Structures are given as C-alpha cells and as structure tokens.
Amino acid sequence: MLKINNGKRFLQSIEKYTCVCNSDDRLPNLAGYLRFMGMTDEEYAKLCEKFPKQAQLAMSVFEDEALNSGTKKISASVLNLYLKSRFGYGGDDKHDDDGILSVVCEHSDGE
C-alpha cells in the first residue's frame, strides 16, 4: 500500500488507480480503489477526514470516469445503477402524484 501522508499523495494514488483501470478497461470506483490500495473502509474514512478537499475531488474523479467511461465490459443498466446509487443520478423514482399535470405561473398579469 502506498503510504498516504498528505493530500497530494492521496490524489496521486487516485490518479494511479484510475490509469490502471483505464488500461485494463475497468471502471474506476471506490471499492476497486480500496482493494487496489489494500485499505479498509475505516482507513479510507479517516483519510477523508484528514484530507476532505482531496476526498471530495476523488469522488468527482470516480463520477467523471463513470460518466465518460468508454468501456464495453459494463452494461448501460449496471452503469446507470452505479450512478444512481453512488452519485444520486436520476433522483427518486417514486412518485406520489396521481399523474395529473399542473401548471404554475409565478408572475403577475402585468408582466
């Protein structure tokens, strides 16, 4: 495991993992990064507490890689599920309305 003692090293490890995934036609993700680094969820959480800006950027890298992945090994449905569950894409699929469309105009007649 690469010793991570500063934010720059943290981002370098993300970049190295991402490059390995791209060369292997794999989708970079948090679980794969943890395996690649040989670290536990708890160790990663401590790293994120210590370097919050870099942790946020790391998640942005994983999101960007997922959105722009050209890999043929991952089906669109699996990728969609990953984006929904990990990054909140698609919002809440549950609808409480009765299917009736309502139009709301928030301006006065004079506008």
C-alpha positions as CSV (number, residue, x, y, z in Angstrom):
1,M,0.0,0.0,0.0
2,L,1.2,3.5,-0.9
3,K,1.8,5.5,2.3
4,I,-0.5,8.5,2.1
5,N,0.7,11.2,4.4
6,N,-0.6,14.3,2.5
7,G,-3.3,15.4,0.2
8,K,-1.1,15.4,-2.8
9,R,-0.2,11.7,-2.3
10,F,-3.9,10.9,-1.8
11,L,-4.7,12.4,-5.3
12,Q,-1.7,10.7,-6.8
13,S,-3.0,7.3,-5.6
14,I,-6.4,8.1,-7.2
15,E,-4.7,9.0,-10.5
16,K,-2.5,5.9,-10.4
17,Y,-5.6,3.7,-9.8
18,T,-7.6,5.4,-12.5
19,C,-4.8,4.9,-15.0
20,V,-4.6,1.2,-14.2
21,C,-8.3,0.8,-14.6
22,N,-8.3,2.7,-17.9
23,S,-5.6,0.4,-19.3
24,D,-7.5,-2.7,-18.1
25,D,-10.8,-1.3,-19.5
26,R,-12.3,-1.3,-16.0
27,L,-14.5,1.4,-14.4
28,P,-12.6,3.1,-11.5
29,N,-14.7,3.1,-8.3
30,L,-14.3,3.4,-4.6
31,A,-14.5,-0.3,-3.9
32,G,-11.8,-1.0,-6.5
33,Y,-9.6,1.8,-5.1
34,L,-9.8,0.3,-1.6
35,R,-8.8,-3.1,-3.0
36,F,-6.0,-1.5,-5.1
37,M,-4.7,0.3,-2.0
38,G,-5.2,-2.6,0.4
39,M,-7.2,-0.3,2.7
40,T,-10.4,-0.8,4.7
41,D,-13.5,1.4,4.7
42,E,-12.5,2.7,8.1
43,E,-9.0,3.7,6.9
44,Y,-10.5,5.4,3.9
45,A,-12.9,7.3,6.2
46,K,-10.0,8.5,8.3
47,L,-8.2,9.6,5.2
48,C,-11.2,11.6,4.1
49,E,-11.5,13.3,7.4
50,K,-7.8,14.2,7.3
51,F,-8.0,15.4,3.6
52,P,-11.6,16.5,3.0
53,K,-10.9,18.5,-0.2
54,Q,-9.0,15.7,-1.8
55,A,-11.7,13.2,-0.8
56,Q,-14.3,15.3,-2.5
57,L,-12.1,15.6,-5.6
58,A,-11.6,11.8,-5.5
59,M,-15.3,11.2,-5.6
60,S,-15.6,13.7,-8.5
61,V,-12.9,11.7,-10.4
62,F,-14.9,8.5,-9.9
63,E,-18.1,10.2,-11.0
64,D,-16.4,11.7,-14.1
65,E,-14.8,8.4,-15.0
66,A,-18.2,6.7,-14.8
67,L,-19.9,9.3,-16.9
68,N,-17.3,9.3,-19.5
69,S,-16.4,5.6,-19.5
70,G,-15.9,4.1,-22.9
71,T,-15.7,0.5,-21.5
72,K,-17.7,-2.1,-23.3
73,K,-17.5,-4.5,-20.3
74,I,-20.1,-2.7,-18.3
75,S,-23.7,-2.7,-19.4
76,A,-25.6,0.5,-19.5
77,S,-28.1,-0.7,-16.9
78,V,-25.2,-1.5,-14.4
79,L,-23.6,1.9,-15.1
80,N,-27.0,3.6,-14.5
81,L,-27.5,1.8,-11.3
82,Y,-24.0,2.7,-10.1
83,L,-24.5,6.4,-11.0
84,K,-27.9,6.4,-9.2
85,S,-26.8,4.7,-6.1
86,R,-23.3,6.3,-5.7
87,F,-23.9,9.8,-7.0
88,G,-27.7,10.3,-6.8
89,Y,-28.4,10.5,-10.6
90,G,-32.0,10.1,-11.5
91,G,-33.4,11.3,-8.2
92,D,-36.2,9.5,-6.5
93,D,-38.1,7.2,-8.9
94,K,-41.1,7.0,-6.6
95,H,-43.9,9.4,-7.5
96,D,-46.7,10.3,-5.1
97,D,-48.7,12.2,-7.6
98,D,-51.7,10.9,-9.4
99,G,-50.3,11.7,-12.8
100,I,-52.2,15.0,-13.2
101,L,-50.1,17.8,-14.7
102,S,-50.5,21.1,-13.1
103,V,-49.1,24.4,-14.4
104,V,-47.9,27.1,-12.0
105,C,-47.3,30.6,-13.2
106,E,-45.4,32.8,-10.7
107,H,-45.8,36.2,-12.3
108,S,-48.4,38.9,-12.2
109,D,-50.7,39.7,-15.2
110,G,-48.7,42.9,-15.9
111,E,-45.5,41.1,-16.7
